Structures are given as C-alpha cells and as structure tokens.
C-alpha cells in the first residue's frame, strides 16, 4: 500500500478503512465516510460492503 494508506486506530469506527483513505487523500474522515455511504447506497450496497471487507483485510494496520 502507498505511504499513509493505513487503517488508523484513532479515527476508526469499524475497521479504520475510511480513516486510512481519508488520511491518504488529505480529506476529513467524515467526508470519506459520507462518500462511501452514498456510493454504497447507489450501487445497491453489496459492492460497497465487499470492497470494504477486502480493504479491511488488505490494508495494513497502523501502530497508533
């Protein structure tokens, strides 16, 4: 994974995937969560859930 794209412990709600993506993009974590939810709703939810689960297992965990 790219530098900074880690699942973060300090901002995590479930697995820290959105907070890691937010850190990588330089966006507020709430914006990434909102975009993720909207994309998941408009794609019938299943692909969004599958992507989240894959990222949960593929993204390295941070040490904080």
N, CA, C and O atoms as CSV, one atom per row, in Angstrom:
chain,resi,resn,atom,element,x,y,z
A,1,UNK,N,N,0.832,-1.181,0.000
A,1,UNK,CA,C,0.000,0.000,0.000
A,1,UNK,C,C,0.875,1.241,0.000
A,1,UNK,O,O,2.034,1.201,0.413
A,2,UNK,N,N,0.314,2.324,-0.461
A,2,UNK,CA,C,1.045,3.584,-0.520
A,2,UNK,C,C,1.302,4.121,0.885
A,2,UNK,O,O,0.582,3.799,1.831
A,3,UNK,N,N,2.322,4.929,0.999
A,3,UNK,CA,C,2.656,5.523,2.285
A,3,UNK,C,C,1.475,6.328,2.803
A,3,UNK,O,O,0.951,7.184,2.090
A,4,UNK,N,N,1.050,6.067,4.027
A,4,UNK,CA,C,-0.059,6.790,4.623
A,4,UNK,C,C,-1.391,6.095,4.462
A,4,UNK,O,O,-2.365,6.488,5.105
A,5,UNK,N,N,-1.467,5.072,3.624
A,5,UNK,CA,C,-2.724,4.378,3.427
A,5,UNK,C,C,-2.801,3.200,4.395
A,5,UNK,O,O,-2.656,2.041,4.007
A,6,UNK,N,N,-3.029,3.525,5.642
A,6,UNK,CA,C,-3.111,2.532,6.700
A,6,UNK,C,C,-4.454,2.640,7.383
A,6,UNK,O,O,-5.052,3.714,7.453
A,7,UNK,N,N,-4.918,1.508,7.885
A,7,UNK,CA,C,-6.111,1.563,8.712
A,7,UNK,C,C,-5.694,2.199,10.023
A,7,UNK,O,O,-4.794,1.699,10.697
A,8,UNK,N,N,-6.331,3.287,10.387
A,8,UNK,CA,C,-5.922,4.045,11.565
A,8,UNK,C,C,-6.771,3.682,12.765
A,8,UNK,O,O,-7.984,3.505,12.648
A,9,UNK,N,N,-6.139,3.572,13.908
A,9,UNK,CA,C,-6.837,3.225,15.132
A,9,UNK,C,C,-7.510,4.389,15.804
A,9,UNK,O,O,-8.520,4.205,16.484
A,10,UNK,N,N,-6.977,5.597,15.633
A,10,UNK,CA,C,-7.501,6.745,16.363
A,10,UNK,C,C,-8.832,7.239,15.817
A,10,UNK,O,O,-9.639,7.763,16.584
A,11,UNK,N,N,-9.093,7.091,14.518
A,11,UNK,CA,C,-10.325,7.594,13.914
A,11,UNK,C,C,-11.288,6.494,13.500
A,11,UNK,O,O,-12.295,6.775,12.849
A,12,UNK,N,N,-11.011,5.283,13.852
A,12,UNK,CA,C,-11.798,4.182,13.316
A,12,UNK,C,C,-13.163,4.078,13.981
A,12,UNK,O,O,-13.320,4.322,15.177
A,13,UNK,N,N,-14.150,3.704,13.161
A,13,UNK,CA,C,-15.487,3.402,13.664
A,13,UNK,C,C,-15.700,1.890,13.636
A,13,UNK,O,O,-16.184,1.303,14.603
A,14,UNK,N,N,-15.335,1.272,12.521
A,14,UNK,CA,C,-15.452,-0.182,12.401
A,14,UNK,C,C,-14.060,-0.784,12.272
A,14,UNK,O,O,-13.561,-1.412,13.206
A,15,UNK,N,N,-13.435,-0.593,11.115
A,15,UNK,CA,C,-12.122,-1.190,10.891
A,15,UNK,C,C,-11.047,-0.163,10.558
A,15,UNK,O,O,-9.877,-0.524,10.429
A,16,UNK,N,N,-11.413,1.100,10.418
A,16,UNK,CA,C,-10.433,2.142,10.128
A,16,UNK,C,C,-10.125,2.327,8.660
A,16,UNK,O,O,-9.201,3.064,8.316
A,17,UNK,N,N,-10.878,1.675,7.778
A,17,UNK,CA,C,-10.620,1.772,6.343
A,17,UNK,C,C,-10.865,3.193,5.845
A,17,UNK,O,O,-10.024,3.753,5.141
A,18,UNK,N,N,-11.988,3.775,6.197
A,18,UNK,CA,C,-12.304,5.135,5.733
A,18,UNK,C,C,-11.323,6.157,6.292
A,18,UNK,O,O,-10.967,7.110,5.599
A,19,UNK,N,N,-10.885,5.976,7.527
A,19,UNK,CA,C,-9.928,6.931,8.092
A,19,UNK,C,C,-8.566,6.818,7.405
A,19,UNK,O,O,-7.880,7.824,7.233
A,20,UNK,N,N,-8.172,5.616,7.015
A,20,UNK,CA,C,-6.923,5.449,6.270
A,20,UNK,C,C,-6.994,6.073,4.890
A,20,UNK,O,O,-6.036,6.697,4.434
A,21,UNK,N,N,-8.136,5.905,4.220
A,21,UNK,CA,C,-8.320,6.520,2.908
A,21,UNK,C,C,-8.362,8.037,3.045
A,21,UNK,O,O,-7.802,8.749,2.211
A,22,UNK,N,N,-9.021,8.537,4.088
A,22,UNK,CA,C,-9.081,9.989,4.315
A,22,UNK,C,C,-7.690,10.565,4.534
A,22,UNK,O,O,-7.371,11.634,4.015
A,23,UNK,N,N,-6.878,9.875,5.286
A,23,UNK,CA,C,-5.508,10.341,5.525
A,23,UNK,C,C,-4.727,10.354,4.212
A,23,UNK,O,O,-3.987,11.301,3.944
A,24,UNK,N,N,-4.880,9.335,3.408
A,24,UNK,CA,C,-4.176,9.229,2.133
A,24,UNK,C,C,-4.598,10.334,1.165
A,24,UNK,O,O,-3.765,10.896,0.454
A,25,UNK,N,N,-5.915,10.646,1.143
A,25,UNK,CA,C,-6.428,11.686,0.258
A,25,UNK,C,C,-6.233,13.094,0.813
A,25,UNK,O,O,-6.267,14.072,0.067
A,26,UNK,N,N,-6.028,13.191,2.130
A,26,UNK,CA,C,-5.929,14.502,2.762
A,26,UNK,C,C,-7.293,15.130,2.989
A,26,UNK,O,O,-7.408,16.352,3.084
A,27,UNK,N,N,-8.318,14.308,3.075
A,27,UNK,CA,C,-9.691,14.773,3.278
A,27,UNK,C,C,-10.094,14.547,4.729
A,27,UNK,O,O,-9.473,13.742,5.424
A,28,UNK,N,N,-11.128,15.249,5.194
A,28,UNK,CA,C,-11.696,14.933,6.511
A,28,UNK,C,C,-12.342,13.540,6.468
A,28,UNK,O,O,-12.952,13.160,5.469
A,29,UNK,N,N,-12.204,12.808,7.537
A,29,UNK,CA,C,-12.712,11.433,7.570
A,29,UNK,C,C,-14.226,11.394,7.407
A,29,UNK,O,O,-14.753,10.445,6.828
A,30,UNK,N,N,-14.933,12.399,7.903
A,30,UNK,CA,C,-16.393,12.419,7.754
A,30,UNK,C,C,-16.812,12.514,6.287
A,30,UNK,O,O,-17.819,11.926,5.891
A,31,UNK,N,N,-16.051,13.245,5.485
A,31,UNK,CA,C,-16.349,13.365,4.055
A,31,UNK,C,C,-16.166,12.022,3.358
A,31,UNK,O,O,-16.977,11.642,2.514
A,32,UNK,N,N,-15.107,11.306,3.708
A,32,UNK,CA,C,-14.862,9.989,3.089
A,32,UNK,C,C,-15.974,9.022,3.481
A,32,UNK,O,O,-16.451,8.259,2.642
A,33,UNK,N,N,-16.387,9.046,4.730
A,33,UNK,CA,C,-17.473,8.160,5.168
A,33,UNK,C,C,-18.765,8.471,4.425
A,33,UNK,O,O,-19.475,7.559,4.000
A,34,UNK,N,N,-19.075,9.764,4.267
A,34,UNK,CA,C,-20.285,10.165,3.556
A,34,UNK,C,C,-20.237,9.709,2.105
A,34,UNK,O,O,-21.217,9.167,1.594
A,35,UNK,N,N,-19.112,9.920,1.437
A,35,UNK,CA,C,-18.966,9.485,0.043
A,35,UNK,C,C,-19.105,7.968,-0.050
A,35,UNK,O,O,-19.762,7.461,-0.959
A,36,UNK,N,N,-18.494,7.244,0.880
A,36,UNK,CA,C,-18.580,5.783,0.865
A,36,UNK,C,C,-20.034,5.319,1.020
A,36,UNK,O,O,-20.483,4.432,0.294
A,37,UNK,N,N,-20.758,5.911,1.953
A,37,UNK,CA,C,-22.157,5.520,2.175
A,37,UNK,C,C,-23.003,5.827,0.944
A,37,UNK,O,O,-23.814,5.001,0.525
A,38,UNK,N,N,-22.817,7.012,0.362
A,38,UNK,CA,C,-23.596,7.370,-0.827
A,38,UNK,C,C,-23.289,6.445,-2.003
A,38,UNK,O,O,-24.205,6.002,-2.696
A,39,UNK,N,N,-22.024,6.154,-2.232
A,39,UNK,CA,C,-21.659,5.242,-3.322
A,39,UNK,C,C,-22.231,3.850,-3.062
A,39,UNK,O,O,-22.701,3.191,-3.989
A,40,UNK,N,N,-22.195,3.405,-1.819
A,40,UNK,CA,C,-22.739,2.084,-1.481
A,40,UNK,C,C,-24.244,2.029,-1.701
A,40,UNK,O,O,-24.758,1.038,-2.219
A,41,UNK,N,N,-24.944,3.068,-1.319
A,41,UNK,CA,C,-26.402,3.092,-1.493
A,41,UNK,C,C,-26.768,3.065,-2.973
A,41,UNK,O,O,-27.658,2.324,-3.391
A,42,UNK,N,N,-26.068,3.885,-3.764
A,42,UNK,CA,C,-26.400,3.965,-5.183
A,42,UNK,C,C,-25.888,2.778,-5.993
A,42,UNK,O,O,-26.238,2.643,-7.166
A,43,UNK,N,N,-25.074,1.923,-5.399
A,43,UNK,CA,C,-24.612,0.721,-6.107
A,43,UNK,C,C,-25.237,-0.534,-5.512
A,43,UNK,O,O,-24.672,-1.623,-5.621
A,44,UNK,N,N,-26.386,-0.388,-4.892
A,44,UNK,CA,C,-27.138,-1.498,-4.303
A,44,UNK,C,C,-26.418,-2.137,-3.113
A,44,UNK,O,O,-26.673,-3.300,-2.800
A,45,UNK,N,N,-25.542,-1.415,-2.459
A,45,UNK,CA,C,-24.885,-1.770,-1.198
A,45,UNK,C,C,-23.906,-2.935,-1.273
A,45,UNK,O,O,-22.848,-2.859,-0.648
A,46,UNK,N,N,-24.196,-3.996,-1.994
A,46,UNK,CA,C,-23.327,-5.168,-1.957
A,46,UNK,C,C,-21.897,-4.886,-2.406
A,46,UNK,O,O,-20.968,-5.289,-1.706
A,47,UNK,N,N,-21.668,-4.213,-3.541
A,47,UNK,CA,C,-20.273,-3.948,-3.935
A,47,UNK,C,C,-19.524,-3.096,-2.908
A,47,UNK,O,O,-18.330,-3.302,-2.689
A,48,UNK,N,N,-20.206,-2.155,-2.286
A,48,UNK,CA,C,-19.567,-1.324,-1.272
A,48,UNK,C,C,-19.151,-2.128,-0.055
A,48,UNK,O,O,-18.070,-1.911,0.492
A,49,UNK,N,N,-19.985,-3.043,0.369
A,49,UNK,CA,C,-19.669,-3.898,1.512
A,49,UNK,C,C,-18.508,-4.824,1.165
A,49,UNK,O,O,-17.604,-5.025,1.975
A,50,UNK,N,N,-18.536,-5.381,-0.033
A,50,UNK,CA,C,-17.466,-6.275,-0.469
A,50,UNK,C,C,-16.132,-5.530,-0.536
A,50,UNK,O,O,-15.111,-6.046,-0.082
A,51,UNK,N,N,-16.137,-4.326,-1.098
A,51,UNK,CA,C,-14.909,-3.516,-1.165
A,51,UNK,C,C,-14.391,-3.206,0.230
A,51,UNK,O,O,-13.190,-3.301,0.481
A,52,UNK,N,N,-15.281,-2.839,1.136
A,52,UNK,CA,C,-14.864,-2.518,2.496
A,52,UNK,C,C,-14.207,-3.722,3.157
A,52,UNK,O,O,-13.161,-3.596,3.795
A,53,UNK,N,N,-14.820,-4.880,3.003
A,53,UNK,CA,C,-14.254,-6.091,3.610
A,53,UNK,C,C,-12.891,-6.429,3.013
A,53,UNK,O,O,-11.974,-6.813,3.739
A,54,UNK,N,N,-12.755,-6.290,1.701
A,54,UNK,CA,C,-11.459,-6.549,1.065
A,54,UNK,C,C,-10.397,-5.575,1.567
A,54,UNK,O,O,-9.280,-5.984,1.883
A,55,UNK,N,N,-10.741,-4.291,1.641
A,55,UNK,CA,C,-9.778,-3.309,2.135
A,55,UNK,C,C,-9.426,-3.553,3.592
A,55,UNK,O,O,-8.288,-3.322,3.999
A,56,UNK,N,N,-10.388,-4.019,4.385
A,56,UNK,CA,C,-10.149,-4.311,5.795
A,56,UNK,C,C,-9.038,-5.351,5.928
A,56,UNK,O,O,-8.172,-5.233,6.795
A,57,UNK,N,N,-9.065,-6.350,5.084
A,57,UNK,CA,C,-8.060,-7.407,5.168
A,57,UNK,C,C,-6.767,-7.087,4.416
A,57,UNK,O,O,-5.713,-7.624,4.757
A,58,UNK,N,N,-6.828,-6.221,3.401
A,58,UNK,CA,C,-5.647,-5.926,2.607
A,58,UNK,C,C,-4.829,-4.735,3.103
A,58,UNK,O,O,-3.609,-4.712,2.933
A,59,UNK,N,N,-5.481,-3.750,3.711
A,59,UNK,CA,C,-4.764,-2.561,4.178
A,59,UNK,C,C,-4.027,-2.895,5.469
A,59,UNK,O,O,-4.604,-3.499,6.373
A,60,UNK,N,N,-2.763,-2.510,5.564
A,60,UNK,CA,C,-2.029,-2.753,6.809
A,60,UNK,C,C,-2.575,-1.879,7.940
A,60,UNK,O,O,-3.049,-0.768,7.703
A,61,UNK,N,N,-2.504,-2.380,9.143
A,61,UNK,CA,C,-2.973,-1.655,10.330
A,61,UNK,C,C,-1.880,-0.706,10.803
A,61,UNK,O,O,-0.695,-1.032,10.724
A,62,UNK,N,N,-2.269,0.456,11.289
A,62,UNK,CA,C,-1.281,1.399,11.815
A,62,UNK,C,C,-0.932,1.025,13.243
A,62,UNK,O,O,-1.585,0.176,13.849
A,63,UNK,N,N,0.093,1.657,13.774
A,63,UNK,CA,C,0.530,1.350,15.125
A,63,UNK,C,C,-0.073,2.266,16.178
A,63,UNK,O,O,0.168,2.064,17.368
A,64,UNK,N,N,-0.870,3.292,15.768
A,64,UNK,CA,C,-1.447,4.206,16.770
A,64,UNK,C,C,-2.784,3.763,17.266
A,64,UNK,O,O,-3.383,4.433,18.107
